[in-house]
């Protein structure tokens, strides 16, 4: 239903990786809830975030294995593994 949001965010992620623009010193944020909440319900935003996570994780595992982690709260965060180990000790995340 809102595939265009996922496609746009995934394309942004791919471009950032291609151009070596993903930060290793902070979180890279995608599908930010407050940018969508005027148009969509929080349940719908959560569904979009979950679908983005699945697709982003698949892409990262295939193209950048064991370099990034992914987790979600108010947005989908993608971080380097080193950043996650240093700063996200009490956060549940998945290694891609």
PAKOL-348310 format. One record per atom (N, C-alpha, C): residue in three letters; x, y, z; residue number from 1. Coordinates in pm, 1 decimal. Layout:
BEGIN
R    aa          X          Y          Z     i
R   Ala          X          Y          Z   NUM
...
! end
This chain:
BEGIN
R    aa          X          Y          Z     i
R   Unk       81.6     -119.7        0.0     1
R   Unk        0.0        0.0        0.0     1
R   Unk       86.6      127.0        0.0     1
R   Unk      189.4      127.2       80.9     2
R   Unk      280.5      241.3       87.5     2
R   Unk      420.0      198.6       44.1     2
R   Unk      424.7      115.4      -58.2     3
R   Unk      551.5       62.6     -107.4     3
R   Unk      645.1      172.3     -154.2     3
R   Unk      588.6      281.7     -203.2     4
R   Unk      673.1      391.3     -253.6     4
R   Unk      762.5      448.1     -142.9     4
R   Unk      714.3      449.4      -19.5     5
R   Unk      795.2      498.2       91.9     5
R   Unk      913.8      405.2      113.7     5
R   Unk      885.5      276.6      114.4     6
R   Unk      990.7      176.5      134.8     6
R   Unk     1090.9      182.6       19.6     6
R   Unk     1040.7      189.8     -102.3     7
R   Unk     1128.6      196.1     -218.9     7
R   Unk     1218.2      320.3     -215.3     7
R   Unk     1161.2      434.4     -178.4     8
R   Unk     1240.3      558.4     -170.3     8
R   Unk     1349.2      547.4      -64.1     8
R   Unk     1313.4      496.4       52.4     9
R   Unk     1410.9      483.9      160.4     9
R   Unk     1519.1      381.7      125.5     9
R   Unk     1479.3      272.7       62.3    10
R   Unk     1576.3      170.7       22.9    10
R   Unk     1671.0      225.0      -83.6    10
R   Unk     1617.8      302.7     -174.8    11
R   Unk     1702.6      363.8     -277.6    11
R   Unk     1801.3      462.1     -214.0    11
R   Unk     1755.9      536.7     -114.0    12
R   Unk     1845.2      628.0      -41.3    12
R   Unk     1957.2      550.0       25.6    12
R   Unk     1922.9      439.2       90.6    13
R   Unk     2023.5      354.1      155.0    13
R   Unk     2124.8      303.4       52.4    13
R   Unk     2077.1      254.3      -59.6    14
R   Unk     2166.0      201.4     -163.7    14
R   Unk     2260.2      309.6     -216.2    14
R   Unk     2207.8      428.0     -238.2    15
R   Unk     2290.3      539.3     -285.9    15
R   Unk     2395.1      578.2     -182.1    15
R   Unk     2355.0      580.2      -56.2    16
R   Unk     2449.9      614.9       49.7    16
R   Unk     2563.2      513.2       57.1    16
R   Unk     2531.0      387.0       40.9    17
R   Unk     2634.3      282.9       42.7    17
R   Unk     2722.6      295.1      -81.0    17
R   Unk     2660.8      310.8     -194.8    18
R   Unk     2736.2      324.2     -320.1    18
R   Unk     2834.2      441.2     -314.0    18
R   Unk     2792.5      551.3     -253.2    19
R   Unk     2874.9      672.3     -246.1    19
R   Unk     2953.0      683.8     -115.9    19
R   Unk     2955.8      574.3      -40.1    20
R   Unk     3029.3      569.4       86.5    20
R   Unk     2988.1      683.1      181.4    20
R   Unk     2856.4      703.9      194.5    21
R   Unk     2804.8      813.5      275.8    21
R   Unk     2740.4      768.3      406.9    21
R   Unk     2733.5      639.9      431.7    22
R   Unk     2679.5      595.7      559.9    22
R   Unk     2780.5      629.8      668.2    22
R   Unk     2734.6      697.0      770.3    23
R   Unk     2823.1      736.7      878.7    23
R   Unk     2859.9      616.0      964.3    23
R   Unk     2984.1      609.5     1005.0    24
R   Unk     3029.1      505.8     1098.1    24
R   Unk     3033.0      557.1     1241.4    24
R   Unk     3010.2      687.8     1259.5    25
R   Unk     3021.2      750.6     1390.3    25
R   Unk     2886.8      785.4     1453.0    25
R   Unk     2778.3      755.1     1383.8    26
R   Unk     2645.2      782.5     1437.0    26
R   Unk     2543.9      694.2     1364.7    26
R   Unk     2422.2      704.7     1409.9    27
R   Unk     2312.6      631.1     1349.3    27
R   Unk     2271.6      695.9     1217.6    27
R   Unk     2242.8      614.5     1119.9    28
R   Unk     2186.0      660.9      994.2    28
R   Unk     2037.4      627.9     1001.6    28
R   Unk     1951.3      727.9      989.0    29
R   Unk     1808.7      711.0     1018.5    29
R   Unk     1724.2      706.3      892.9    29
R   Unk     1628.6      612.3      893.1    30
R   Unk     1538.6      591.9      780.7    30
R   Unk     1396.4      572.3      834.1    30
R   Unk     1297.5      600.8      751.3    31
R   Unk     1155.1      587.0      784.3    31
R   Unk     1126.5      649.4      921.6    31
R   Unk     1146.1      777.5      929.3    32
R   Unk     1130.6      853.9     1053.3    32
R   Unk      981.3      875.5     1080.6    32
R   Unk      935.5      833.1     1198.5    33
R   Unk      791.3      836.4     1225.9    33
R   Unk      731.4      976.6     1222.4    33
R   Unk      797.6     1076.1     1279.4    34
R   Unk      737.5     1209.5     1283.9    34
R   Unk      726.4     1274.5     1145.6    34
R   Unk      799.8     1222.9     1047.8    35
R   Unk      787.5     1273.8      911.2    35
R   Unk      663.5     1217.4      841.7    35
R   Unk      607.8     1110.1      896.7    36
R   Unk      494.0     1042.6      834.4    36
R   Unk      365.3     1051.9      915.1    36
R   Unk      372.8     1091.4     1041.3    37
R   Unk      256.4     1079.8     1128.7    37
R   Unk      142.2     1176.5     1096.1    37
R   Unk      165.2     1279.0     1017.8    38
R   Unk       53.6     1365.5      975.9    38
R   Unk      -35.6     1294.9      873.6    38
R   Unk       22.3     1202.8      798.0    39
R   Unk      -50.1     1133.1      692.0    39
R   Unk      -95.1      992.8      731.0    39
R   Unk      -18.5      927.5      819.6    40
R   Unk      -39.2      785.2      845.4    40
R   Unk      -54.7      756.2      993.8    40
R   Unk     -122.2      647.2     1023.4    41
R   Unk     -134.9      604.0     1162.9    41
R   Unk       -2.7      544.8     1210.3    41
R   Unk       13.7      538.9     1340.9    42
R   Unk      136.2      480.5     1395.3    42
R   Unk      145.4      331.4     1362.8    42
R   Unk       32.4      263.7     1355.6    43
R   Unk       34.1      122.2     1316.2    43
R   Unk       85.3      105.9     1173.2    43
R   Unk       40.8      192.6     1085.0    44
R   Unk       85.8      186.3      945.0    44
R   Unk      234.4      219.6      935.3    44
R   Unk      276.8      320.4     1008.4    45
R   Unk      419.7      355.7     1008.7    45
R   Unk      502.1      238.2     1058.0    45
R   Unk      456.5      171.7     1163.7    46
R   Unk      527.5       54.7     1216.8    46
R   Unk      537.4      -55.0     1110.7    46
R   Unk      429.7      -79.4     1037.2    47
R   Unk      431.6     -180.2      930.2    47
R   Unk      533.4     -142.6      822.1    47
R   Unk      536.9      -15.9      786.0    48
R   Unk      632.7       31.4      685.8    48
R   Unk      775.3       13.5      737.5    48
R   Unk      798.9       48.2      863.3    49
R   Unk      932.1       31.8      921.8    49
R   Unk      973.3     -115.2      922.5    49
R   Unk      882.6     -203.1      959.2    50
R   Unk      913.9     -346.8      962.4    50
R   Unk      947.7     -399.8      823.8    50
R   Unk      872.0     -358.8      724.0    51
R   Unk      900.7     -402.3      587.5    51
R   Unk     1033.2     -345.2      538.7    51
R   Unk     1060.7     -219.8      570.4    52
R   Unk     1189.1     -160.5      533.3    52
R   Unk     1303.4     -237.0      599.0    52
R   Unk     1288.3     -271.7      725.6    53
R   Unk     1392.0     -347.6      795.7    53
R   Unk     1420.7     -478.7      722.9    53
R   Unk     1317.4     -549.7      685.6    54
R   Unk     1337.5     -677.0      614.4    54
R   Unk     1416.4     -656.4      486.0    54
R   Unk     1375.2     -558.2      406.5    55
R   Unk     1441.7     -535.4      277.8    55
R   Unk     1583.0     -479.4      295.3    55
R   Unk     1599.4     -388.0      389.0    56
R   Unk     1732.2     -330.1      412.8    56
R   Unk     1827.4     -435.7      466.4    56
R   Unk     1779.0     -517.7      557.8    57
R   Unk     1863.7     -622.8      614.1    57
R   Unk     1908.6     -719.8      504.4    57
R   Unk     1816.8     -758.0      418.7    58
R   Unk     1851.0     -846.2      306.9    58
R   Unk     1956.3     -781.7      216.7    58
R   Unk     1937.7     -654.4      184.8    59
R   Unk     2033.6     -583.6       99.7    59
R   Unk     2170.2     -574.7      166.4    59
R   Unk     2172.3     -538.0      293.6    60
R   Unk     2299.2     -523.7      365.0    60
R   Unk     2371.3     -657.3      379.3    60
R   Unk     2297.9     -762.1      410.6    61
R   Unk     2360.6     -894.3      424.2    61
R   Unk     2423.5     -938.6      293.0    61
R   Unk     2360.4     -902.5      182.9    62
R   Unk     2409.0     -942.2       51.8    62
R   Unk     2526.6     -855.8        4.2    62
R   Unk     2521.6     -725.8       34.1    63
R   Unk     2618.2     -632.1      -22.3    63
R   Unk     2723.6     -579.7       75.2    63
R   Unk     2696.2     -587.2      203.3    64
R   Unk     2789.9     -536.5      305.6    64
R   Unk     2785.7     -630.1      426.7    64
R   Unk     2814.1     -757.5      408.7    65
R   Unk     2795.7     -851.1      519.9    65
R   Unk     2880.5     -816.3      642.0    65
R   Unk     2816.3     -825.8      757.8    66
R   Unk     2881.6     -807.0      887.8    66
R   Unk     2944.5     -669.8      907.2    66
R   Unk     2889.7     -567.2      843.9    67
R   Unk     2940.5     -431.1      860.7    67
R   Unk     2844.1     -342.1      938.7    67
R   Unk     2714.9     -375.2      935.9    68
R   Unk     2614.6     -287.5      994.2    68
R   Unk     2518.1     -363.3     1083.3    68
R   Unk     2452.9     -288.0     1171.9    69
R   Unk     2342.9     -339.9     1252.8    69
R   Unk     2220.4     -254.8     1221.4    69
R   Unk     2105.1     -310.9     1251.9    70
R   Unk     1980.2     -241.1     1226.3    70
R   Unk     1889.3     -258.1     1347.2    70
R   Unk     1822.7     -150.8     1386.6    71
R   Unk     1725.2     -156.9     1494.7    71
R   Unk     1623.1      -45.5     1475.2    71
R   Unk     1513.9      -50.8     1550.9    72
R   Unk     1405.6       43.5     1529.3    72
R   Unk     1348.6       92.4     1662.0    72
R   Unk     1321.3      221.5     1667.8    73
R   Unk     1240.7      281.7     1773.2    73
R   Unk     1154.9      388.5     1705.2    73
R   Unk     1191.3      514.2     1709.2    74
R   Unk     1114.3      618.5     1640.3    74
R   Unk     1145.3      624.1     1490.3    74
R   Unk     1248.3      550.8     1450.3    75
R   Unk     1283.0      535.1     1309.7    75
R   Unk     1363.5      406.2     1297.1    75
R   Unk     1402.4      373.1     1176.9    76
R   Unk     1490.7      259.2     1155.2    76
R   Unk     1632.8      313.2     1154.4    76
R   Unk     1716.0      259.0     1243.3    77
R   Unk     1855.2      301.9     1254.1    77
R   Unk     1945.3      196.2     1190.4    77
R   Unk     2041.8      241.4     1114.1    78
R   Unk     2145.0      154.0     1060.2    78
R   Unk     2278.1      212.8     1104.0    78
R   Unk     2358.2      132.7     1174.1    79
R   Unk     2484.6      178.6     1232.3    79
R   Unk     2594.5       78.0     1201.3    79
R   Unk     2717.4      126.2     1208.8    80
R   Unk     2830.0       33.7     1195.3    80
R   Unk     2833.6      -57.4     1318.4    80
R   Unk     2890.4     -173.0     1302.9    81
R   Unk     2901.5     -266.5     1415.0    81
R   Unk     2985.9     -205.9     1526.6    81
R   Unk     3093.3     -137.8     1493.1    82
R   Unk     3177.5      -76.0     1596.1    82
R   Unk     3099.9       28.1     1676.6    82
R   Unk     3021.7      110.7     1610.1    83
R   Unk     2939.6      209.2     1679.4    83
R   Unk     2841.3      138.3     1772.2    83
R   Unk     2778.4       33.8     1723.2    84
R   Unk     2680.9      -39.7     1803.8    84
R   Unk     2745.5     -101.0     1927.6    84
R   Unk     2861.8     -161.7     1911.3    85
R   Unk     2929.5     -223.5     2025.2    85
R   Unk     2967.8     -120.0     2129.9    85
R   Unk     3004.3       -0.9     2084.9    86
R   Unk     3048.7      104.5     2176.2    86
R   Unk     2931.0      177.9     2240.7    86
R   Unk     2828.7      209.1     2163.5    87
R   Unk     2723.6      298.6     2211.2    87
R   Unk     2588.7      233.4     2239.6    87
R   Unk     2566.4      115.1     2189.8    88
R   Unk     2433.3       54.7     2199.9    88
R   Unk     2433.7      -72.0     2284.4    88
R   Unk     2503.7      -69.6     2393.2    89
R   Unk     2521.4     -189.2     2475.3    89
R   Unk     2390.4     -244.5     2528.9    89
R   Unk     2291.7     -159.3     2554.6    90
R   Unk     2164.4     -204.7     2610.3    90
R   Unk     2050.8     -201.2     2508.6    90
R   Unk     2085.4     -198.6     2382.3    91
R   Unk     1985.9     -193.2     2275.6    91
R   Unk     1985.7     -324.8     2200.2    91
R   Unk     1866.8     -371.5     2170.1    92
R   Unk     1854.1     -494.5     2090.7    92
R   Unk     1863.8     -458.0     1942.7    92
R   Unk     1959.7     -517.3     1874.8    93
R   Unk     1977.4     -491.0     1733.1    93
R   Unk     2013.8     -619.7     1662.3    93
R   Unk     2003.8     -617.5     1530.0    94
R   Unk     2038.7     -732.6     1447.1    94
R   Unk     2157.5     -697.8     1361.1    94
R   Unk     2252.7     -788.0     1355.0    95
R   Unk     2369.2     -768.7     1267.5    95
R   Unk     2330.0     -808.4     1126.2    95
R   Unk     2366.3     -724.6     1030.7    96
R   Unk     2335.1     -751.7      890.9    96
R   Unk     2458.7     -800.4      817.2    96
! end
